[in-house]
Structures are given as structure tokens and as C-alpha cells.
Amino acid sequence: MTRRGVLLFPLAVLLGSLAPGCDSSSGTSDAIDVPSDVPADVPTDVASDVPADVPEPAGRDGLMGWHTLGPEFLDGSSYDGMSFEWDYFMIHDEKAGFTGSIGYLIANPRRLDDLFGNQVPKGANVAVAGRWPDGKISSEYVNFGYEGFQAGNTTRSLSAGPLTSGAFARMTPDPATNRLRLEGQTDKASWDLTVWQGWPALSVNDAQFVPVRDATLGALSPADENWNVNMVWPYTRITGTLTNLATGTALTIDGHGYRENSWGRWAFNLGGWDFAVVGDKAAGVMWAWQTYHFNSTILDYLDLAVQRDGVLDFQTFRAADGQLGWRHDGWRWDATATQCVPRDAVVIAQNAKYRVEAQVTVGDNSAPMLSDATDATKAYVIFILFPTVSGTVTDRATGDVVATFSGQGGGEFATARSDAPVKTEAECASWGTETYSSPMPQ
């Protein structure tokens, strides 16, 4: 790997916040009793516009409890305060003219008042970003803290707020249909959406689009850190309403997307991630690329499903095995985030059976997600990407192109913010092109 960057500034931020009298070993104190079911004040019906002819639930159960409230996180680790978990949903609706994502995050759910617990955006959070029909891009992050915070340890329920601004977030499971209702409001947007598996056949395989765990990526205390990525519903259907509160435009959503659940104990601000996903169901291709900066190799992989003769063929390509490479050729400076962001990516995967070549085109279609909730988050940026992704799948034995895919995708690029006031595109390329890359397979 050529990822040589060292994030000294975020490490100083994290360690510099250790004040006298702060005991980072109090990992089991002040635990809260988190309810094991849906909060009583959360409605249990789902959005009324779900089509009546949706087939019976199939594939993978997506209504599991929050992992960071499960048994693994009740072991008294002194690093438990840095535990956090995302449930992330892409939304693509070409007819409505919207593409974006909504992410629900819980952090330090047991309310540990120590060094690590005070460096994550504790309690509940929601992140909303999108490109609207008028072409304008917005992003917003809200930290609710523990205001109205409830989350389920046996079902995927969440409630947060309301704040004085009116902001709130809710997630309500419907076990009868294996669907989730997503509700919320921030200053810029409000939504009431229902999401479910749109391509259940992707979720019945036990080797691809499944949880992948890396216990080697930690830079602060490697023996105590880990991160898990689960592409739980690789291709989703999503319906409901989404309103741009700045313009008053209310969109009726009937589209598709992607759902990812990721969790662990990890000093995220000493690393980062880079990923993109596209599902082209008409072409019979699901393409999902993951990479995590600096220390991880286990989480550098591409999961692929390609339909051949009516049957999905599942493949995983790993950078550690020489099967996966990528690079970013174009970069630009984002003055709001004070950091460089890629304009594109070339991703090539190859094993004994297939060669997969993909072009991720971002251009200026990205938005920085920023938060001032903690010193660590202030020094960090998650760029939300709105790329188009196109590519080919070639059978290596015959040389035949067995699938050509394209579509509106999504992704992120996350890293520490720069302390430079500005960089040219050439300086951004010098900073990022080699660091955020991996050798291409031959």
C-alpha cells in the first residue's frame, strides 16, 4: 500500500484533551439502561405510500439491535467511551431529481464521562446531505447529545430530540415487513421515508455484502480498537417524502439506494475512509468499494454481484491479495472544509475469473460534513460524494465483457482537516494522489 500519511494534528487534539482528574479507565461507570424495544412515544406504523404489491420479506433481517448496545460492548473496556455506530442510507431518485444520504449515528451510548467519551459526538446524531432538483448541494450535521435519546439493543429503534430548534430524529422498525421508517427534521430538511430491501437476492449470500471486521486499524491503542462494516442491504427501495426547508420544496421519493451499518471502538480522527457504491439492477450488477486509510488492509475490498444466465455470481476482491487497486487523478480545494477532496476515482479489480474496471466521476458534486461537537470532530471532515459510477465486468477466460454498468452512486471521503489556509489543485494532487491510492492489479 502507498498510504503514508500520518495524522499528528488529530492525535494532539485527542491526547491534549486529557485534563487533570479525568480517569480514562472508568469504562463501566455511569451506564444507562437502554430500552430494548421501540420507545413508547414512537409510532409503529410505516409510511402509507409503500406499494401494496411489495413481495413478502426475503433476504437479510435488517432490524437487529444496535451493536454498540450489545454484549460485546458490555465488557468494561476503558476505551468503551469511543464506541460509536452508523446506520447510513443512500437515496437516489432520478425522477424527483434528488440524490443524497441520511445517516443516523449513536456514540458513547452508555454516557461515559472520560477522555474517550468526550471526544465522540455523544448521544444521538443525524447527518443529511443531498443535491436537490435545482442543482444546489446542502449538508447538515446535528448532535442531539442525550436529549430524548433512546435506542434499542434488540431492535433497530432510535429516538432523539426534539431540540428547541424543532430538530428530531426517529427510526422505527416494522418486523412484519422487515422495513424501517426514517423520520427527522433539521434546519435545512425534513423527511418521512420507508426503506426496505430492493434486491433481496443480494442479501442471501454468506460471503459478500456481509459484516467485515478489522481489529488492526487502530492508531491510538490498536489492541483495543476495531471497526466493522456491514453492507446489510446493498440495494434498497425507499419511498416517502423529503422536504427542502430552505425552499419549501417537498419531494415525493420513490427511488433506490444503499444501506450500510458500521460500528466499533475506533479513534476515527486518526484515520478515515474512502468508498463508493452503485447498484445497476437493470444491468444485473451491484458494485461496492471500501477502503480505510493508513492502517487497515482487511477493510480494503470490493464486493461484486454480477448476473449471468439469470444467476448472481458473487465475488470479493482484496487489495491485500493484489486483486484491487485505485487512484484519484483529480483533486480540488474545499475552502469550507479547508481540505482537498477528490474529483474522481479509478478502481480496478481482478481475480482469476473477472476483471472489473470502474470510473467514479465526482467533479464538484461533493459537500463537506462538519461538526463542532468535540475537539476531535472540529478537526475532521467527512466529504459526502454524489458521483456517477460506470464500468465493465470482463470474463478473463473468454475476454468477453459480460456486463456494462452505470448509474447514480454515492460515497464518502473522510480525513483530518488541513491547517493550511489554501492549496492549489496541484498541491492537492501532490498531497493526495499517492497517499490515497493502492497499486493496480496486473
C-alpha positions, 0 to 999 in steps of 0.5 A, spaced: 500 500 500 502 507 498 498 510 504 503 514 508 500 519 511 500 520 518 495 524 522 499 528 528 494 534 528 488 529 530 492 525 535 494 532 539 487 534 539 485 527 542 491 526 547 491 534 549 484 533 551 486 529 557 485 534 563 487 533 570 482 528 574 479 525 568 480 517 569 480 514 562 479 507 565 472 508 568 469 504 562 463 501 566 461 507 570 455 511 569 451 506 564 444 507 562 439 502 561 437 502 554 430 500 552 430 494 548 424 495 544 421 501 540 420 507 545 413 508 547 412 515 544 414 512 537 409 510 532 409 503 529 406 504 523 410 505 516 409 510 511 402 509 507 405 510 500 409 503 500 406 499 494 401 494 496 404 489 491 411 489 495 413 481 495 413 478 502 420 479 506 426 475 503 433 476 504 437 479 510 433 481 517 435 488 517 432 490 524 437 487 529 439 491 535 444 496 535 451 493 536 454 498 540 448 496 545 450 489 545 454 484 549 460 485 546 460 492 548 458 490 555 465 488 557 468 494 561 473 496 556 476 503 558 476 505 551 468 503 551 467 511 551 469 511 543 464 506 541 460 509 536 455 506 530 452 508 523 446 506 520 447 510 513 442 510 507 443 512 500 437 515 496 437 516 489 431 518 485 432 520 478 425 522 477 424 527 483 431 529 481 434 528 488 440 524 490 443 524 497 444 520 504 441 520 511 445 517 516 443 516 523 449 515 528 449 513 536 456 514 540 458 513 547 451 510 548 452 508 555 454 516 557 461 515 559 464 521 562 472 520 560 477 522 555 474 517 550 467 519 551 468 526 550 471 526 544 465 522 540 459 526 538 455 523 544 448 521 544 444 521 538 446 524 531 443 525 524 447 527 518 443 529 511 446 531 505 443 531 498 443 535 491 436 537 490 432 538 483 435 545 482 442 543 482 444 546 489 448 541 494 446 542 502 449 538 508 447 538 515 450 535 521 446 535 528 448 532 535 442 531 539 447 529 545 442 525 550 436 529 549 430 524 548 435 519 546 433 512 546 435 506 542 434 499 542 439 493 543 434 488 540 431 492 535 433 497 530 429 503 534 432 510 535 429 516 538 432 523 539 430 530 540 426 534 539 431 540 540 428 547 541 430 548 534 424 543 532 430 538 530 428 530 531 430 524 529 426 517 529 427 510 526 422 505 527 422 498 525 416 494 522 418 486 523 412 484 519 415 487 513 422 487 515 422 495 513 424 501 517 421 508 517 426 514 517 423 520 520 427 527 522 427 534 521 433 539 521 434 546 519 435 545 512 430 538 511 425 534 513 423 527 511 418 521 512 421 515 508 420 507 508 426 503 506 426 496 505 430 491 501 430 492 493 434 486 491 433 481 496 437 476 492 443 480 494 442 479 501 442 471 501 449 470 500 454 468 506 460 471 503 459 478 500 455 484 502 456 481 509 459 484 516 467 485 515 471 486 521 478 489 522 481 489 529 488 492 526 486 499 524 487 502 530 492 508 531 491 510 538 491 503 542 490 498 536 489 492 541 483 495 543 480 498 537 476 495 531 471 497 526 466 493 522 462 494 516 456 491 514 453 492 507 446 489 510 442 491 504 446 493 498 440 495 494 434 498 497 427 501 495 425 507 499 419 511 498 416 517 502 417 524 502 423 529 503 422 536 504 427 542 502 426 547 508 430 552 505 425 552 499 419 549 501 420 544 496 417 537 498 419 531 494 415 525 493 421 519 493 420 513 490 427 511 488 433 506 490 439 506 494 444 503 499 444 501 506 450 500 510 451 499 518 458 500 521 460 500 528 466 499 533 471 502 538 475 506 533 479 513 534 476 515 527 480 522 527 486 518 526 484 515 520 478 515 515 475 512 509 474 512 502 468 508 498 463 508 493 457 504 491 452 503 485 447 498 484 445 497 476 439 492 477 437 493 470 444 491 468 444 485 473 450 488 477 451 491 484 458 494 485 461 496 492 468 499 494 471 500 501 477 502 503 480 505 510 486 509 510 493 508 513 492 502 517 487 497 515 488 492 509 482 487 511 477 493 510 480 494 503 475 490 498 470 490 493 464 486 493 461 484 486 454 481 484 454 480 477 448 476 473 449 471 468 444 466 465 439 469 470 444 467 476 448 472 481 455 470 481 458 473 487 465 475 488 470 479 493 476 482 491 482 484 496 487 489 495 491 485 500 491 479 495 493 484 489 486 483 486 484 491 487 487 497 486 485 505 485 487 512 484 484 519 484 487 523 478 483 529 480 483 533 486 480 540 488 480 545 494 474 545 499 475 552 502 469 550 507 472 544 509 479 547 508 481 540 505 482 537 498 477 532 496 477 528 490 474 529 483 474 522 481 476 515 482 479 509 478 478 502 481 480 496 478 479 489 480 481 482 478 481 475 480 482 469 476 475 469 473 473 477 472 476 483 471 472 489 473 474 496 471 470 502 474 470 510 473 467 514 479 466 521 476 465 526 482 467 533 479 464 538 484 458 534 486 461 533 493 459 537 500 463 537 506 460 534 513 462 538 519 461 538 526 463 542 532 461 537 537 468 535 540 475 537 539 476 531 535 470 532 530 472 540 529 478 537 526 475 532 521 471 532 515 467 527 512 466 529 504 459 526 502 460 524 494 454 524 489 458 521 483 456 517 477 459 510 477 460 506 470 464 500 468 465 493 465 465 486 468 470 482 463 470 474 463 478 473 463 477 466 460 473 468 454 475 476 454 468 477 453 465 483 457 459 480 460 456 486 463 456 494 462 454 498 468 452 505 470 448 509 474 447 514 480 452 512 486 454 515 492 460 515 497 464 518 502 471 521 503 473 522 510 480 525 513 483 530 518 482 537 516 488 541 513 491 547 517 493 550 511 489 556 509 489 554 501 492 549 496 492 549 489 489 543 485 496 541 484 498 541 491 492 537 492 494 532 487 501 532 490 498 531 497 493 526 495 494 522 489 499 517 492 497 517 499 490 515 497 491 510 492 493 502 492 497 499 486 493 496 480 492 489 479 496 486 473 
